[in-house]
């Protein structure tokens, strides 16, 4: 990092923690992180790297520390608990809208973990989206999106519940193969984006206190994910 930044610790003064904290606060107050994300997406769009017309919506849980070893002896009040499958999580959700054709992220939103994913879906769509993909958590999305734009919502059915009663029947096999499998093939693009942010960039736990700060940090990470995927695809000529 020292060589990359061109720093010489012998002759130059290195910013201390307070300076970095104040600088990060200024970035947050002026919304610079979101503007960086939007600028990178806009640059890629201008160079023909974005396909319009379809979006994949999804969200992931970012856990927060549950420790109360602080001055107020309390956990982050903005973080909430939620049960997923058989396990409880404490933290927040990051919801993203991903271009269905290319897999690049175009919208980001952060909210508490106990808020239903489908309720945050209106913040993840573009005006020119004609098709929307999502997992069973987004069933009923058309009731929450009130922008009066006609779209085709291709939300995956909860086949686990459905299979309990009709798994052996021909209708189940046909529906899974002809209707649900194409949806899952499109949705796998969003899983790759989360893999980059959580496994490559190692963001599985919140780094700051409050949803706003962590959402700002998410903008930088997903901007990096877009650049990473663009570079893997050959970059911009």
Backbone torsions as a table, in degrees:
resi	resn	phi	psi	omega
1	UNK	NA	-39.0	179.6
2	UNK	-62.6	-44.2	179.1
3	UNK	-67.8	-39.3	-179.0
4	UNK	-62.9	-41.2	-178.7
5	UNK	-82.1	-11.2	-179.4
6	UNK	70.5	34.0	-178.0
7	UNK	-92.7	139.9	175.0
8	UNK	-118.2	103.5	-175.4
9	UNK	-67.0	-15.4	-178.8
10	UNK	-80.3	-32.0	-173.7
11	UNK	-117.5	-9.0	-177.6
12	UNK	-121.9	147.5	178.5
13	UNK	-83.2	128.1	-178.7
14	UNK	-92.9	132.2	179.5
15	UNK	-58.2	136.8	177.9
16	UNK	-86.0	-179.4	-175.2
17	UNK	-63.2	-36.8	-179.3
18	UNK	-65.0	-41.5	179.1
19	UNK	-62.9	-43.7	179.3
20	UNK	-64.8	-38.3	179.6
21	UNK	-65.0	-42.5	178.6
22	UNK	-66.1	-38.3	179.1
23	UNK	-65.0	-43.0	178.9
24	UNK	-64.2	-35.5	178.3
25	UNK	-65.2	-39.8	177.9
26	UNK	-65.1	-39.9	177.2
27	UNK	-59.8	-43.1	-178.4
28	UNK	-67.1	-43.8	-177.5
29	UNK	-62.9	-31.2	-178.2
30	UNK	-100.4	5.5	177.7
31	UNK	62.5	32.7	-175.8
32	UNK	-66.7	-37.6	-178.4
33	UNK	-60.2	-44.1	178.9
34	UNK	-67.2	-37.7	179.4
35	UNK	-66.3	-34.7	175.8
36	UNK	-64.7	-45.6	178.4
37	UNK	-59.3	-47.0	-178.6
38	UNK	-65.8	-36.7	179.9
39	UNK	-66.0	-41.1	179.3
40	UNK	-66.6	-43.6	178.2
41	UNK	-63.2	-42.6	-179.7
42	UNK	-64.4	-38.8	178.2
43	UNK	-63.2	-43.6	179.3
44	UNK	-66.2	-36.5	179.2
45	UNK	-66.4	-41.9	179.8
46	UNK	-64.7	-24.9	-179.8
47	UNK	-99.3	17.0	172.1
48	UNK	75.1	23.6	-179.3
49	UNK	-93.7	-5.4	-176.9
50	UNK	-113.2	135.7	173.5
51	UNK	-105.4	133.3	-179.1
52	UNK	-103.5	161.8	176.2
53	UNK	117.4	-20.7	-179.1
54	UNK	-147.3	145.8	-178.8
55	UNK	-137.7	143.0	171.6
56	UNK	-106.2	127.6	177.3
57	UNK	-109.1	139.6	179.2
58	UNK	-163.8	168.2	179.6
59	UNK	-147.0	156.8	177.4
60	UNK	-135.1	154.3	180.0
61	UNK	-92.1	129.7	172.6
62	UNK	-109.1	114.4	-175.5
63	UNK	-74.2	150.5	178.7
64	UNK	-117.1	153.4	178.5
65	UNK	-60.5	136.9	178.6
66	UNK	-97.4	-0.7	-178.8
67	UNK	-66.4	145.0	177.0
68	UNK	-110.0	19.0	-179.7
69	UNK	-83.5	73.0	177.9
70	UNK	-144.9	-178.2	-175.2
71	UNK	-62.3	-38.2	-177.6
72	UNK	-92.2	-5.3	179.8
73	UNK	54.8	46.3	179.0
74	UNK	-147.7	158.4	176.4
75	UNK	-80.9	169.7	178.5
76	UNK	-59.8	117.6	-175.8
77	UNK	-66.3	-20.1	-179.1
78	UNK	-83.3	-15.6	179.3
79	UNK	-89.4	144.2	-177.0
80	UNK	-130.8	166.0	179.2
81	UNK	-98.2	146.1	178.5
82	UNK	-147.9	147.5	177.9
83	UNK	-100.5	127.5	176.6
84	UNK	-124.1	118.2	-172.8
85	UNK	60.5	-110.5	-179.5
86	UNK	-115.4	8.9	-175.5
87	UNK	-120.1	144.8	178.0
88	UNK	-97.0	140.4	179.0
89	UNK	-126.9	146.6	176.3
90	UNK	-121.7	121.3	-179.0
91	UNK	162.0	-138.4	-176.9
92	UNK	-137.2	168.7	174.3
93	UNK	-112.9	145.5	170.1
94	UNK	-114.7	115.0	177.8
95	UNK	-99.6	140.7	-179.1
96	UNK	-133.5	149.9	170.2
97	UNK	-109.1	124.3	-173.7
98	UNK	-117.2	134.6	177.2
99	UNK	-61.2	122.4	-174.3
100	UNK	-66.0	-24.3	-178.4
101	UNK	-85.8	-40.0	-173.2
102	UNK	-110.9	-22.3	-179.5
103	UNK	89.1	4.7	179.2
104	UNK	-81.5	143.4	-179.2
105	UNK	-80.5	133.9	-179.9
106	UNK	-120.9	-18.1	176.6
107	UNK	-141.2	146.5	179.8
108	UNK	-136.8	140.2	173.5
109	UNK	-145.9	146.8	178.6
110	UNK	-121.1	142.1	-179.8
111	UNK	-159.0	167.9	-177.1
112	UNK	-64.8	153.8	-173.3
113	UNK	-65.7	-26.9	-176.6
114	UNK	-84.1	-1.4	176.2
115	UNK	-82.2	134.7	-178.7
116	UNK	-63.0	137.4	-178.4
117	UNK	-59.0	-38.4	-175.3
118	UNK	-65.2	-27.0	-179.4
119	UNK	-71.2	-22.5	178.7
120	UNK	-93.4	-2.2	-175.2
121	UNK	-62.4	-32.7	179.7
122	UNK	-59.7	-25.0	-179.3
123	UNK	-81.1	-1.9	-173.2
124	UNK	-112.2	3.6	-175.1
125	UNK	-107.4	151.7	174.8
126	UNK	-100.3	157.1	-177.9
127	UNK	-65.8	-28.7	-177.2
128	UNK	-94.9	11.0	177.2
129	UNK	-74.0	125.8	178.0
130	UNK	-104.2	-23.0	-179.0
131	UNK	-130.6	138.2	179.4
132	UNK	-128.6	129.0	177.7
133	UNK	-110.1	148.3	177.9
134	UNK	-167.5	163.6	177.6
135	UNK	-83.1	178.5	-176.0
136	UNK	-57.9	-17.9	178.2
137	UNK	-65.3	-16.1	-177.8
138	UNK	-104.6	15.6	173.9
139	UNK	-62.4	132.3	-177.0
140	UNK	86.2	17.0	-177.5
141	UNK	-61.4	-30.5	-178.6
142	UNK	-64.8	-18.0	178.3
143	UNK	-78.8	-19.0	-176.8
144	UNK	-103.2	-24.8	178.7
145	UNK	-85.6	111.5	-173.5
146	UNK	-117.6	37.3	-179.8
147	UNK	-93.8	5.7	176.6
148	UNK	60.4	27.3	175.5
149	UNK	-103.8	127.6	-177.9
150	UNK	-75.6	123.2	-179.9
151	UNK	-134.9	158.7	174.6
152	UNK	-100.6	109.0	-177.4
153	UNK	-91.9	108.1	-179.5
154	UNK	-103.4	78.4	-176.9
155	UNK	-94.7	134.3	-178.2
156	UNK	-65.6	139.3	177.2
157	UNK	-80.2	150.3	176.6
158	UNK	-76.1	85.6	-174.1
159	UNK	-71.9	-19.6	177.9
160	UNK	-64.2	-44.7	177.1
161	UNK	-69.3	-40.9	-178.3
162	UNK	-64.0	-35.6	-175.2
163	UNK	-71.8	-19.0	-179.8
164	UNK	-61.9	-30.2	-173.3
165	UNK	-109.4	-27.3	-171.3
166	UNK	-133.3	21.3	-175.0
167	UNK	-61.1	-35.6	-176.8
168	UNK	-83.2	-5.6	-175.8
169	UNK	-85.2	154.8	-179.7
170	UNK	-64.7	-35.8	-179.2
171	UNK	-62.2	-35.9	178.7
172	UNK	-66.8	-45.5	-177.9
173	UNK	-64.8	-39.1	179.6
174	UNK	-68.4	-42.0	-179.6
175	UNK	-65.4	-41.0	-179.0
176	UNK	-66.3	-39.6	-176.3
177	UNK	-79.3	-41.2	-172.2
178	UNK	-92.2	-27.7	-176.1
179	UNK	-110.6	-47.5	-173.5
180	UNK	-82.4	-36.9	-178.8
181	UNK	-61.4	-43.4	176.5
182	UNK	-60.9	-35.6	177.3
183	UNK	-64.8	-44.0	-178.7
184	UNK	-66.1	-32.9	179.1
185	UNK	-66.4	-34.1	177.0
186	UNK	-74.9	-40.6	-175.2
187	UNK	-67.6	-19.0	-177.2
188	UNK	-64.7	-17.7	177.5
189	UNK	-62.7	-37.4	-177.9
190	UNK	-71.8	-29.9	177.3
191	UNK	-64.9	-34.8	178.6
192	UNK	-67.7	-37.7	178.4
193	UNK	-63.2	-45.2	178.4
194	UNK	-64.9	-33.5	176.0
195	UNK	-61.5	-42.0	179.1
196	UNK	-62.4	-46.9	-174.9
197	UNK	-72.4	-39.5	-173.8
198	UNK	-90.4	-31.3	-177.2
199	UNK	-102.5	-41.6	-179.8
200	UNK	-81.7	-48.6	179.0
201	UNK	-86.8	-6.7	173.1
202	UNK	58.0	49.4	175.4
203	UNK	-111.4	87.1	177.7
204	UNK	-110.9	-16.7	178.5
205	UNK	-128.9	149.0	-180.0
206	UNK	-62.3	143.0	-179.9
207	UNK	-100.3	-19.6	-176.3
208	UNK	-130.7	171.6	179.5
209	UNK	-94.4	131.5	179.2
210	UNK	98.5	149.6	-177.8
211	UNK	-71.4	-37.2	-176.4
212	UNK	-61.9	-45.3	-178.8
213	UNK	-65.7	-41.7	-179.2
214	UNK	-71.2	-32.3	175.5
215	UNK	-67.2	-38.6	176.0
216	UNK	-61.9	-41.5	177.5
217	UNK	-64.2	-36.9	179.0
218	UNK	-62.5	-35.0	178.3
219	UNK	-59.4	-40.9	178.9
220	UNK	-67.5	-42.4	-178.2
221	UNK	-65.8	-43.5	-178.8
222	UNK	-74.7	-27.0	170.7
223	UNK	-64.1	-41.5	175.8
224	UNK	-64.3	-37.0	178.0
225	UNK	-64.1	-40.1	177.2
226	UNK	-62.4	-43.3	178.9
227	UNK	-65.5	-38.7	178.9
228	UNK	-61.9	-48.0	-179.4
229	UNK	-66.2	-36.4	178.7
230	UNK	-65.0	-41.9	179.0
231	UNK	-65.0	-39.4	178.7
232	UNK	-65.2	-29.2	-178.9
233	UNK	-86.0	0.4	178.9
234	UNK	116.5	-5.8	177.3
235	UNK	75.6	-169.8	-179.4
236	UNK	-110.5	123.8	-177.9
237	UNK	-74.4	NA	NA
